Amino acid sequence: MQQLELIVVQLEEAKALIEKERVAHLRLAFILLDRVTELILHRTVQAELMGPRAAARVVVHVQAAGGPWKHKGSC
């Protein structure tokens, strides 16, 4: 929930900066928008990687490879 609030605040601040229509303010707005994009991407990737479907895919791949003990050089 805190992350969502952070995204909303940054979007609101970016909007306020854009409305000033000065180059320096536009640059700051761009930085904020870039940060929001990173937060959303991080949240999306984290949800995908940590979700139950991702864990199930890892198990399937390990089983398909014959288990972790089948690697070269292991006992």
DSSP file (Angstrom, degrees, kcal/mol; ACC not computed):
  #  RESIDUE AA STRUCTURE BP1 BP2  ACC     N-H-->O    O-->H-N    N-H-->O    O-->H-N    TCO  KAPPA ALPHA  PHI   PSI    X-CA   Y-CA   Z-CA
    1    1 A M     >        0   0    0      0, 0.0     4,-2.1     0, 0.0     5,-0.2   0.000 360.0 360.0 360.0 -36.3    0.0    0.0    0.0
    2    2 A Q  H  >  +     0   0    0      1,-0.2     4,-2.3     2,-0.2     5,-0.1   0.876 360.0  53.7 -64.8 -36.1    2.9    2.4    0.7
    3    3 A Q  H  > S+     0   0    0      2,-0.2     4,-2.1     1,-0.2    -1,-0.2   0.895 107.5  50.4 -66.2 -38.9    4.3    1.7   -2.7
    4    4 A L  H  > S+     0   0    0      2,-0.2     4,-2.4     1,-0.2    -1,-0.2   0.912 110.3  49.8 -64.1 -42.3    1.0    2.7   -4.3
    5    5 A E  H  X S+     0   0    0     -4,-2.1     4,-2.6     1,-0.2    -2,-0.2   0.902 109.3  52.2 -62.5 -40.7    0.8    5.9   -2.3
    6    6 A L  H  X S+     0   0    0     -4,-2.3     4,-2.3     1,-0.2    -1,-0.2   0.903 109.6  49.4 -61.7 -41.9    4.4    6.7   -3.4
    7    7 A I  H  X S+     0   0    0     -4,-2.1     4,-2.3     2,-0.2    -2,-0.2   0.927 111.7  48.3 -63.0 -45.5    3.4    6.2   -7.0
    8    8 A V  H  X S+     0   0    0     -4,-2.4     4,-2.4     2,-0.2    -2,-0.2   0.922 112.0  48.9 -63.1 -44.9    0.4    8.4   -6.7
    9    9 A V  H  X S+     0   0    0     -4,-2.6     4,-2.5     1,-0.2    -1,-0.2   0.920 111.7  49.1 -61.9 -43.9    2.3   11.2   -5.0
   10   10 A Q  H  X S+     0   0    0     -4,-2.3     4,-2.4     1,-0.2    -1,-0.2   0.886 111.0  50.0 -65.5 -37.4    5.1   11.1   -7.6
   11   11 A L  H  X S+     0   0    0     -4,-2.3     4,-2.3     2,-0.2    -1,-0.2   0.909 111.1  49.1 -65.9 -40.9    2.5   11.2  -10.4
   12   12 A E  H  X S+     0   0    0     -4,-2.4     4,-2.2     2,-0.2    -2,-0.2   0.912 112.5  47.5 -64.0 -42.3    0.8   14.2   -8.8
   13   13 A E  H  X S+     0   0    0     -4,-2.5     4,-2.3     2,-0.2    -2,-0.2   0.898 110.6  51.9 -65.6 -40.4    4.1   16.0   -8.4
   14   14 A A  H  X S+     0   0    0     -4,-2.4     4,-2.5     2,-0.2    -2,-0.2   0.910 108.9  51.1 -62.0 -41.6    5.1   15.3  -12.0
   15   15 A K  H  X S+     0   0    0     -4,-2.3     4,-2.1     1,-0.2    -2,-0.2   0.926 109.8  49.4 -61.1 -44.9    1.8   16.7  -13.2
   16   16 A A  H  X S+     0   0    0     -4,-2.2     4,-0.6     1,-0.2    -1,-0.2   0.893 112.3  48.2 -62.0 -40.1    2.3   19.9  -11.1
   17   17 A L  H >< S+     0   0    0     -4,-2.3     3,-0.9     1,-0.2     4,-0.5   0.897 109.5  52.1 -67.9 -39.9    5.8   20.2  -12.6
   18   18 A I  H >< S+     0   0    0     -4,-2.5     3,-1.4     1,-0.2    -2,-0.2   0.883 103.0  59.2 -62.9 -38.7    4.7   19.7  -16.1
   19   19 A E  H 3< S+     0   0    0     -4,-2.1    -1,-0.2     1,-0.3    -2,-0.2   0.706  94.1  65.1 -65.9 -19.3    2.0   22.4  -15.7
   20   20 A K  T << S-     0   0    0     -3,-0.9    -1,-0.3    -4,-0.6    -2,-0.2   0.720  91.2-152.8 -75.2 -20.8    4.8   25.0  -15.0
   21   21 A E    <   +     0   0    0     -3,-1.4     2,-0.4    -4,-0.5    -3,-0.1   0.764  45.4 132.1  55.9  33.5    6.0   24.5  -18.5
   22   22 A R     >  -     0   0    0     -5,-0.5     4,-2.7     1,-0.1     5,-0.2  -0.900  64.7-122.7-112.5 147.3    9.7   25.4  -17.8
   23   23 A V  H  > S+     0   0    0     -2,-0.4     4,-2.3     1,-0.2     5,-0.2   0.892 110.7  50.2 -57.1 -45.2   12.5   23.2  -18.9
   24   24 A A  H  > S+     0   0    0      1,-0.2     4,-1.8     2,-0.2    -1,-0.2   0.903 113.3  46.6 -61.9 -40.7   14.0   22.6  -15.5
   25   25 A H  H  > S+     0   0    0      1,-0.2     4,-2.4     2,-0.2    -1,-0.2   0.870 110.1  53.4 -69.5 -36.6   10.5   21.6  -14.1
   26   26 A L  H  X S+     0   0    0     -4,-2.7     4,-2.2     2,-0.2    -2,-0.2   0.882 107.3  51.9 -65.2 -37.3   10.0   19.3  -17.1
   27   27 A R  H  X S+     0   0    0     -4,-2.3     4,-2.0    -5,-0.2    -2,-0.2   0.919 110.3  47.8 -64.5 -43.0   13.3   17.6  -16.5
   28   28 A L  H  X S+     0   0    0     -4,-1.8     4,-2.3     1,-0.2    -2,-0.2   0.898 110.6  52.0 -63.8 -40.0   12.3   17.0  -12.9
   29   29 A A  H  X S+     0   0    0     -4,-2.4     4,-2.7     1,-0.2    -1,-0.2   0.902 107.4  53.0 -62.3 -40.3    8.9   15.7  -14.0
   30   30 A F  H  X S+     0   0    0     -4,-2.2     4,-2.4     2,-0.2    -1,-0.2   0.908 107.7  50.8 -61.3 -42.2   10.7   13.3  -16.4
   31   31 A I  H  X S+     0   0    0     -4,-2.0     4,-2.2     2,-0.2    -2,-0.2   0.918 111.2  48.3 -62.2 -43.8   12.8   12.0  -13.5
   32   32 A L  H  X S+     0   0    0     -4,-2.3     4,-2.3     2,-0.2    -2,-0.2   0.917 111.7  49.0 -63.0 -43.1    9.7   11.4  -11.4
   33   33 A L  H  X S+     0   0    0     -4,-2.7     4,-2.2     1,-0.2    -1,-0.2   0.878 109.9  52.0 -65.1 -36.7    7.9    9.6  -14.2
   34   34 A D  H  X S+     0   0    0     -4,-2.4     4,-2.1     2,-0.2    -1,-0.2   0.911 109.6  49.6 -63.8 -41.8   11.0    7.5  -14.8
   35   35 A R  H  X S+     0   0    0     -4,-2.2     4,-2.4     2,-0.2    -2,-0.2   0.896 109.2  51.5 -64.1 -41.0   11.0    6.5  -11.2
   36   36 A V  H  X S+     0   0    0     -4,-2.3     4,-2.5     1,-0.2    -1,-0.2   0.911 108.8  51.6 -62.1 -42.0    7.3    5.6  -11.3
   37   37 A T  H  X S+     0   0    0     -4,-2.2     4,-2.6     1,-0.2    -2,-0.2   0.915 109.6  49.6 -60.9 -43.3    7.9    3.4  -14.3
   38   38 A E  H  X S+     0   0    0     -4,-2.1     4,-2.8     2,-0.2    -2,-0.2   0.906 110.5  50.3 -62.8 -41.9   10.7    1.6  -12.4
   39   39 A L  H  X S+     0   0    0     -4,-2.4     4,-2.4     2,-0.2    -2,-0.2   0.917 112.5  46.2 -62.7 -43.7    8.5    1.1   -9.4
   40   40 A I  H  X S+     0   0    0     -4,-2.5     4,-2.3     2,-0.2    -2,-0.2   0.920 114.2  48.0 -66.4 -43.3    5.7   -0.4  -11.5
   41   41 A L  H  X S+     0   0    0     -4,-2.6     4,-2.9    -5,-0.2     5,-0.3   0.921 111.9  49.8 -62.6 -43.9    8.1   -2.6  -13.4
   42   42 A H  H  X S+     0   0    0     -4,-2.8     4,-2.8     1,-0.2     5,-0.2   0.926 111.6  48.4 -60.2 -45.0    9.7   -3.8  -10.2
   43   43 A R  H  X S+     0   0    0     -4,-2.4     4,-2.1    -5,-0.2    -1,-0.2   0.899 113.2  47.8 -63.1 -41.1    6.3   -4.6   -8.7
   44   44 A T  H  X S+     0   0    0     -4,-2.3     4,-2.1     2,-0.2    -2,-0.2   0.930 114.7  44.5 -66.0 -47.0    5.2   -6.5  -11.8
   45   45 A V  H  X S+     0   0    0     -4,-2.9     4,-2.9     2,-0.2     5,-0.3   0.916 113.0  51.7 -65.8 -42.8    8.4   -8.5  -12.1
   46   46 A Q  H  X S+     0   0    0     -4,-2.8     4,-2.3    -5,-0.3    -1,-0.2   0.912 110.4  48.5 -60.7 -42.7    8.4   -9.3   -8.4
   47   47 A A  H  X S+     0   0    0     -4,-2.1     4,-0.8    -5,-0.2    -1,-0.2   0.892 113.9  47.2 -64.6 -39.0    4.8  -10.5   -8.5
   48   48 A E  H  < S+     0   0    0     -4,-2.1     6,-0.3     1,-0.2    -2,-0.2   0.912 116.4  42.6 -69.3 -42.9    5.6  -12.7  -11.5
   49   49 A L  H  < S+     0   0    0     -4,-2.9    -2,-0.2     1,-0.2    -1,-0.2   0.835 120.2  41.1 -74.3 -32.3    8.7  -14.2  -10.1
   50   50 A M  H  < S+     0   0    0     -4,-2.3    -1,-0.2    -5,-0.3    -2,-0.2   0.494  91.7 108.2 -96.0  -3.9    7.4  -14.7   -6.6
   51   51 A G  S  X S-     0   0    0     -4,-0.8     4,-1.7    -3,-0.2     3,-0.3  -0.233  82.9-109.3 -71.9 163.6    4.0  -16.0   -7.6
   52   52 A P  H  > S+     0   0    0      0, 0.0     4,-2.2     0, 0.0     5,-0.2   0.823 117.4  59.0 -63.6 -31.2    2.9  -19.6   -7.2
   53   53 A R  H  > S+     0   0    0      2,-0.2     4,-2.1     1,-0.2     5,-0.1   0.904 105.1  49.7 -64.8 -38.9    3.0  -20.1  -11.0
   54   54 A A  H  > S+     0   0    0     -6,-0.3     4,-2.0    -3,-0.3    -1,-0.2   0.913 110.2  49.9 -65.9 -42.0    6.6  -19.1  -11.1
   55   55 A A  H  X S+     0   0    0     -4,-1.7     4,-2.0     1,-0.2    -1,-0.2   0.905 110.2  50.8 -62.7 -41.0    7.5  -21.5   -8.3
   56   56 A A  H  X S+     0   0    0     -4,-2.2     4,-2.3     1,-0.2    -1,-0.2   0.883 108.1  52.9 -64.1 -38.3    5.6  -24.3  -10.1
   57   57 A R  H  X S+     0   0    0     -4,-2.1     4,-2.4     2,-0.2    -1,-0.2   0.890 107.0  52.1 -64.7 -38.8    7.6  -23.6  -13.3
   58   58 A V  H  X S+     0   0    0     -4,-2.0     4,-2.5     2,-0.2     5,-0.2   0.931 109.6  49.1 -62.5 -45.1   10.9  -23.8  -11.4
   59   59 A V  H  X S+     0   0    0     -4,-2.0     4,-2.7     1,-0.2    -2,-0.2   0.918 110.9  50.4 -59.9 -44.3    9.9  -27.2  -10.1
   60   60 A V  H  X S+     0   0    0     -4,-2.3     4,-2.6     1,-0.2    -1,-0.2   0.913 111.7  47.6 -61.2 -43.8    8.9  -28.4  -13.6
   61   61 A H  H  X S+     0   0    0     -4,-2.4     4,-1.6     2,-0.2    -1,-0.2   0.895 112.5  48.6 -66.4 -39.6   12.2  -27.3  -15.0
   62   62 A V  H  <>S+     0   0    0     -4,-2.5     5,-3.0     2,-0.2     4,-0.3   0.925 113.6  47.0 -65.9 -43.3   14.2  -28.9  -12.3
   63   63 A Q  H ><5S+     0   0    0     -4,-2.7     3,-1.4     1,-0.2    -2,-0.2   0.902 110.3  52.7 -64.4 -40.4   12.3  -32.2  -12.7
   64   64 A A  H 3<5S+     0   0    0     -4,-2.6    -1,-0.2     1,-0.3    -2,-0.2   0.820 106.8  53.6 -64.7 -30.5   12.7  -32.0  -16.5
   65   65 A A  T 3<5S-     0   0    0     -4,-1.6    -1,-0.3    -5,-0.2    -2,-0.2   0.485 125.3-103.5 -82.4  -2.2   16.5  -31.6  -16.0
   66   66 A G  T < 5 -     0   0    0     -3,-1.4    -3,-0.2    -4,-0.3     3,-0.2   0.628  69.7 -64.0  91.1  14.4   16.5  -34.8  -13.8
   67   67 A G    > < -     0   0    0     -5,-3.0     3,-1.4    -6,-0.2     4,-0.1  -0.058  63.8 -73.9  92.0 163.3   16.8  -32.9  -10.6
   68   68 A P  G >  S+     0   0    0      0, 0.0     3,-0.8     0, 0.0    -1,-0.2   0.680 124.0  66.6 -70.2 -16.8   19.6  -30.7   -9.2
   69   69 A W  G 3  S+     0   0    0      1,-0.2    -2,-0.1    -3,-0.2     5,-0.1   0.497  83.1  75.6 -82.7  -3.2   21.9  -33.7   -8.6
   70   70 A K  G <   +     0   0    0     -3,-1.4    -1,-0.2     5,-0.1     3,-0.1   0.407  67.3 117.0 -89.8   2.4   22.3  -34.5  -12.3
   71   71 A H  S X  S-     0   0    0     -3,-0.8     3,-1.6     1,-0.1    -5,-0.0  -0.377  77.5 -92.7 -72.4 150.8   24.7  -31.6  -13.0
   72   72 A K  T 3  S+     0   0    0      1,-0.2    -1,-0.1    -2,-0.1     3,-0.1  -0.317 109.4  23.3 -61.2 140.1   28.2  -32.5  -14.2
   73   73 A G  T 3  S+     0   0    0      1,-0.3    -1,-0.2    -3,-0.1     2,-0.2   0.424  96.6 114.9  85.6  -1.2   30.8  -32.7  -11.5
   74   74 A S    <         0   0    0     -3,-1.6    -1,-0.3    -5,-0.1    -5,-0.0  -0.600 360.0 360.0 -99.2 166.3   28.3  -33.5   -8.7
   75   75 A C              0   0    0     -2,-0.2    -1,-0.1    -3,-0.1    -5,-0.1   0.471 360.0 360.0 -67.3 360.0   28.0  -36.7   -6.7
